[in-house]
Amino acid sequence: MAGSSFCPLFRILIFSLISGGLLTVVNGQRTWCVAKPSSDEATLLANLNYACSLVDCRVLQNGCPCFSPDNLINHASIAMNLYFRAKGCNKWNCDFRGSGLIVVTDPSYGNCIYE
């Protein structure tokens, strides 16, 4: 399941301007969307509510694999990535008004698998 839905990029080297920074991605590299660590709580909560209004966020419920750690940046990152996946893994699907960050390191932990 985790290996079946990823976002391949088809150019050898892609330079994308994301929130004022330059992102370099190599052909075929998997990407994930997470919340920027500098995001404030109001922004994280807005991102969580927005994403979960459009995608299934049951994985964040108490007792589910991604509930712990039970904090806003963790839950927002998971919801943002679920939205990013559902909407096609385009850089604009991870913008969240400049509070999203596309990463190439898998943020999965324990039994919580970022797809």
C-alpha positions as CSV (number, residue, x, y, z in Angstrom):
1,M,0.0,0.0,0.0
2,A,2.7,2.5,1.0
3,G,4.7,1.7,-2.2
4,S,1.8,2.0,-4.6
5,S,1.0,5.7,-4.4
6,F,4.0,7.9,-4.9
7,C,4.7,11.0,-6.8
8,P,7.3,10.4,-9.5
9,L,8.9,13.4,-11.1
10,F,9.8,12.8,-14.7
11,R,12.6,15.2,-15.4
12,I,16.3,14.6,-14.6
13,L,16.4,17.7,-12.5
14,I,13.5,20.0,-11.6
15,F,13.9,23.4,-10.0
16,S,10.8,24.7,-8.4
17,L,10.4,27.9,-6.5
18,I,8.5,27.0,-3.4
19,S,7.8,29.6,-0.8
20,G,10.9,31.6,-1.6
21,G,13.3,28.6,-1.7
22,L,14.7,26.4,-4.4
23,L,13.8,22.8,-4.4
24,T,15.9,20.3,-6.4
25,V,14.5,16.9,-7.0
26,V,16.0,14.0,-9.0
27,N,14.1,11.8,-11.4
28,G,11.8,9.3,-9.7
29,Q,12.3,10.6,-6.2
30,R,9.4,10.1,-3.9
31,T,8.0,13.2,-2.2
32,W,5.9,14.0,0.8
33,C,4.2,17.1,2.1
34,V,4.7,18.2,5.7
35,A,4.1,21.3,7.7
36,K,6.9,23.7,8.0
37,P,8.3,23.6,11.5
38,S,8.0,27.4,11.7
39,S,4.2,27.3,11.2
40,D,2.2,28.8,14.0
41,E,-0.6,26.9,15.7
42,A,-3.5,28.8,14.0
43,T,-2.0,28.0,10.6
44,L,-1.5,24.3,11.5
45,L,-5.1,24.1,12.8
46,A,-6.4,25.7,9.6
47,N,-4.4,23.3,7.5
48,L,-5.6,20.3,9.5
49,N,-9.3,21.3,9.3
50,Y,-9.0,22.2,5.6
51,A,-7.3,18.9,4.6
52,C,-9.6,16.8,6.7
53,S,-12.7,18.4,5.2
54,L,-11.6,17.0,1.8
55,V,-9.8,13.7,2.6
56,D,-10.2,10.9,5.0
57,C,-8.2,11.6,8.2
58,R,-9.4,8.6,10.3
59,V,-5.8,7.5,10.6
60,L,-5.4,10.5,13.1
61,Q,-8.1,9.2,15.5
62,N,-7.2,8.0,19.0
63,G,-6.1,4.4,18.7
64,C,-5.1,4.6,15.1
65,P,-1.5,4.4,13.8
66,C,-0.8,8.1,13.4
67,F,-2.5,9.5,16.5
68,S,0.7,9.6,18.5
69,P,2.4,11.8,19.0
70,D,-0.8,13.7,19.7
71,N,0.4,17.2,18.7
72,L,-0.7,19.8,16.1
73,I,2.3,19.7,13.8
74,N,2.2,15.9,13.6
75,H,-1.5,15.8,12.8
76,A,-1.3,18.7,10.4
77,S,1.6,17.2,8.5
78,I,-0.2,13.9,8.1
79,A,-3.4,15.6,6.9
80,M,-1.5,17.8,4.6
81,N,0.2,14.8,3.0
82,L,-3.1,12.9,2.7
83,Y,-4.4,16.0,0.8
84,F,-1.2,16.3,-1.3
85,R,-1.6,12.6,-2.4
86,A,-5.3,12.8,-3.1
87,K,-4.9,15.9,-5.2
88,G,-2.1,14.6,-7.4
89,C,1.2,15.4,-5.7
90,N,1.7,18.7,-7.4
91,K,3.8,21.4,-5.7
92,W,0.8,23.7,-5.4
93,N,-1.1,20.9,-3.5
94,C,1.5,21.4,-0.7
95,D,1.5,25.2,-0.5
96,F,-1.1,25.7,2.2
97,R,-0.5,29.5,2.1
98,G,3.3,29.0,2.3
99,S,3.2,26.6,5.3
100,G,3.7,23.4,3.5
101,L,7.1,21.8,2.7
102,I,7.8,19.1,0.1
103,V,10.4,16.7,1.5
104,V,12.2,13.7,-0.1
105,T,12.9,11.9,3.2
106,D,10.1,9.6,4.2
107,P,8.5,11.1,7.4
108,S,6.8,7.7,8.3
109,Y,7.5,6.5,11.8
110,G,6.5,3.3,13.7
111,N,3.2,2.1,12.3
112,C,2.3,5.5,10.9
113,I,3.1,5.2,7.2
114,Y,3.0,8.3,5.1
115,E,1.7,7.2,1.7
